[in-house]
């Protein structure tokens, strides 16, 4: 009897893409506050990562729907490890004494501005990502069982509503509670949550098509009927 784990064509590529999006959205966009003026709404301020971080939840939906909660859990832990290493490397690089020259005097200041995030922001980002991703995957897997695999669009949107609520709420609470006025904190948190959720609703048709392609290509449509849903394991 062959007991070797099944291999897939695209699983490793999706894992790599997920970790890439996660790192880039946290390192490149998280520290910048962007501002745009929208018709009927007016001026809106938001984190620049808002445009890209939700893509990680699309990957999570795809992984859970096609490959199952267990394999998505491995990807989440891979992303968690990558974030921890990125935070550690950023800390070391920023705090290494710079060479004494004019260029490095300027560059060190710029480096601190981009990668010198406070410990609270780093901790908030890591904890929120981990909890939100597991909540998203859990809801996705359970809804698939309850619906008998029907209404994929409802599962992708429903899991995003829960996952993004956990992610956004935890991040802003950990990173900015007691620093920002409570009214501003609540307003920014709500705005971020609504924009992230709406973004993923808009992209749902693309998500559904990608899932359909992968199911056909991999010959897999996993149901987590006997899955152990604890997040604290790497077993599939």
N, C-alpha and C positions, 0 to 999 in steps of 0.2 A: 504493500500500500504506500503510495507516495504522500508523505506528510510535509514536504517542503512548501514554504509559503508561496502563494501565487504571485507571479510577476505581472506587471502592467506596463503598457506602452508609455503612458503619459503621467503617471502618478509622481515620479521623481521630478519631472519638469514643472508640474503644478506646485509641488512643495518648494522648489527653488524660486519660482515666481512669487509665491506667497511671502516667503522670507524677504525677498528683494523689495517688494512693495511695502512691507511692514517697516523695514529698516529705513528706506528712503523717506517715507511719510513721517517717521518719527524724528529723523536726523535733519532733514532738509526743510520741511515745512512747518513743524510744530511750533517753532519759536517766533514765527512771523504772523503778525496780525494784519490781514488784508482788509480792504474796504472797497465796496462797490455800491453804486446807486442803481436800484432796480425800479422799474415802472410800478406804480401804485404802492410800493412798499417803502421806497425811500432809501436812505443810506443804511447799509448793513455791514457790520464789522464781524469778521470770522477768522479762525485760524486757517492759514494757507494749506495745511494738511487736509482740510475738509474735502478738497477735490480728489484726493488720492487714497486716503486711509480707508474709506468705505470699500475700495476694491478688495481689501483683505477679507471682508465679510462675504463678498461674492465668491472668492476662492473657497471659503469655509463652507458655504452652501453647496458648492459643486462637489467638494470632497466628501461631505457627509452624505449627500444624495446618491452619489455614484459608488463611492468606496466604503462608506460606513463611518460611524462615529469613532471607532477604534483607530482607523487610519488617519482621520482628521485630528484626533487627539495627539498622535505622534507629530504631526505637522505643527500643531499649536506649541508643543514643547520645544520643537526645533526653533520656532520663532521666538519663544521665551528665552532660550539659551542665546540666540543671536542678539537679542536686545540687551541681555545682561553683559555679554562680551563687549558690545558697542558702547554701553555706558561706562564700563571699566576702562576700555581703551581711550575713550574721550577724556575721562578724568586724568589718566596718566599723561596723555599727550598735552593737554592743556597745562598741567602743573609741572611738566619738565622745564627746567630753566632754559629760556631761549638764548641763542647766540647773541653776542653784543654787536649789533650793526643796525643801521637805520631801517632796512627792510624788515628785519625780524621784530623791531620795536612796534611797527605798524601791524605786521602780520599777527603777532601775539594777541594784540587787542581784538583783531577781527576773529581770530580763532576762539577766543573766550566768548565773544558775542554769539557765535554760531553753536559751539559745542559745550560751552560752560553753563549748561542748564543747572538750576538748583537741584539738590537731592530730592526735594518734594516733587518736582515736575517729573524727574526720572522715575521715581517710585510710583507716582500716580499713573504714568504712562504704562509701565510694566504690569502693575497690578490690574489696572482697568482692562488692558488688552487680554490678559489671561482669563479673567473672570467673564468678560463679555464674550470672548470667543467660545468658551465652554458652554455658556448659556445659549448662545446662538446654535451651536451644534446639537445640544441636548434637545432643544425645542424642535429643530429641524427633524431629527431622528424620530422623536416621539410622534410628531404630527404625521410623518410618513406612515408609521404603523397604524395610527388611529384612522387615517383616511384611506388606507389600503393602497397607497401609492398614487391616489388621485389628487387633482388640484395642486400641481407643483407650484404654480404662481402664489397660491395662498401660503404654502410652506416657506418659500423664500422670503416673502414679505413678513409673515408672522414671526419667523425666527429673527429677522433683522430688527423688528420693532422691540423685541425683548433684549436681544444682544446689545443693540446700540444704547438702549436705556441703561443697562448695567454699565457698559463701557463709559459712556459720556458722563453719567452721574458720578461714578467712582473717580474718574480722572479729575474733574473740576473740584470735587469735594476734597480730595487728597492734596491736590496741587495748590488750591487757592482759598480754601476755607480759612477765615480769619485774616486774610490779606486783602481780598476784594470786599467791598460792601455787599451785604447779602442780596440786595435787590439786583445789583449788577451781576453777581455770580449766578443767580437764578435765571436772569434774562439771557446771558451768554450760553449757559448750559442748555436752556430750552431751544435757543436758536440753532446751536450746533446739532442737537438731537433731531430737530425737525428737518434741517437741511440734509443731514446724513441719511435719514430714513427716506426722504423724498428722492434723493439721488439714487438710492438703490431700487426704489419702486420704478423709476424711469428706466433703469437699465435692466429690469426684470426680463423683458423679451429676449435680450442678448444672453442673459444667464440661462434661460430655459433652453435656448438653442444649443449653447455649449454643453449643457448637461445631456441633452438628447444625443449630440454627436459622440460624447464620451461613453455613454451607455452602449451605443452601437459599436464603437471602436474597441472598447474593452470587454464587451460581452458581460457586463456587470451591472446589476441594479440592486444594491445591497439593502437588506432590511435588518434593523438592529433588534430583532426579536429576543435574542438571548445575550445581549451585550451587557457587560458590567460598565455602568456609566460613571464610575469613579474617575475623576480626572488624574488621580495620582498613580498612574501606571502607563507604561509604554506598550503593553500587550495589545495585539489586534484582536 
